[in-house]
Amino acid sequence: MTERTTNVLLKAIEEPPARTLWFLCAPSPADVLVTIRSRCRAVNLSIPSVDEVADLLVRRDG
């Protein structure tokens, strides 16, 4: 990101509109600028296996 883009994003993260959630997606926390990362909470997501998805669909939708 350019410096201007980073500053705009930082301002938006620090002063979000009411009821706003930001989801910043990156391959790893190291790929996010430190100034932005310091204002975020990391949430690790995993990709379910094909078998898990199939099982869910069968249980939920028959």
One Martini backbone bead per residue (centre of mass of N, CA, C, O) as a GRO file, in nm:
protein
   62
    1MET     BB    1   0.100   0.034   0.016
    2THR     BB    2   0.053   0.339   0.039
    3GLU     BB    3   0.075   0.590   0.257
    4ARG     BB    4  -0.208   0.705   0.209
    5THR     BB    5  -0.365   0.442   0.234
    6THR     BB    6  -0.273   0.374   0.517
    7ASN     BB    7  -0.390   0.628   0.655
    8VAL     BB    8  -0.685   0.579   0.579
    9LEU     BB    9  -0.713   0.301   0.712
   10LEU     BB   10  -0.635   0.380   0.998
   11LYS     BB   11  -0.864   0.582   1.042
   12ALA     BB   12  -1.094   0.377   0.996
   13ILE     BB   13  -1.011   0.184   1.228
   14GLU     BB   14  -1.005   0.400   1.466
   15GLU     BB   15  -1.290   0.542   1.319
   16PRO     BB   16  -1.554   0.384   1.306
   17PRO     BB   17  -1.840   0.325   1.223
   18ALA     BB   18  -2.111   0.222   1.327
   19ARG     BB   19  -2.126  -0.118   1.312
   20THR     BB   20  -1.819  -0.193   1.240
   21LEU     BB   21  -1.642  -0.439   1.046
   22TRP     BB   22  -1.318  -0.564   1.002
   23PHE     BB   23  -1.169  -0.758   0.726
   24LEU     BB   24  -0.843  -0.876   0.713
   25CYS     BB   25  -0.672  -1.035   0.450
   26ALA     BB   26  -0.399  -1.272   0.498
   27PRO     BB   27  -0.156  -1.507   0.495
   28SER     BB   28  -0.021  -1.322   0.724
   29PRO     BB   29   0.064  -1.103   0.968
   30ALA     BB   30   0.332  -1.010   0.819
   31ASP     BB   31   0.149  -0.883   0.570
   32VAL     BB   32   0.094  -0.664   0.784
   33LEU     BB   33   0.116  -0.378   0.898
   34VAL     BB   34   0.205  -0.286   1.207
   35THR     BB   35   0.007  -0.043   1.246
   36ILE     BB   36  -0.238  -0.227   1.184
   37ARG     BB   37  -0.193  -0.489   1.351
   38SER     BB   38  -0.206  -0.336   1.637
   39ARG     BB   39  -0.542  -0.294   1.574
   40CYS     BB   40  -0.574  -0.609   1.578
   41ARG     BB   41  -0.741  -0.925   1.552
   42ALA     BB   42  -0.660  -1.246   1.536
   43VAL     BB   43  -0.799  -1.487   1.293
   44ASN     BB   44  -0.809  -1.826   1.251
   45LEU     BB   45  -0.859  -2.003   0.956
   46SER     BB   46  -1.014  -2.293   0.816
   47ILE     BB   47  -1.027  -2.555   0.590
   48PRO     BB   48  -1.242  -2.771   0.510
   49SER     BB   49  -1.307  -3.067   0.427
   50VAL     BB   50  -1.480  -3.245   0.206
   51ASP     BB   51  -1.610  -3.436   0.416
   52GLU     BB   52  -1.722  -3.214   0.604
   53VAL     BB   53  -1.905  -3.080   0.397
   54ALA     BB   54  -2.070  -3.328   0.317
   55ASP     BB   55  -2.178  -3.389   0.600
   56LEU     BB   56  -2.327  -3.126   0.643
   57LEU     BB   57  -2.516  -3.144   0.396
   58VAL     BB   58  -2.654  -3.403   0.478
   59ARG     BB   59  -2.758  -3.311   0.758
   60ARG     BB   60  -2.903  -3.043   0.659
   61ASP     BB   61  -3.027  -3.144   0.348
   62GLY     BB   62  -3.003  -3.462   0.270
   0.00000   0.00000   0.00000
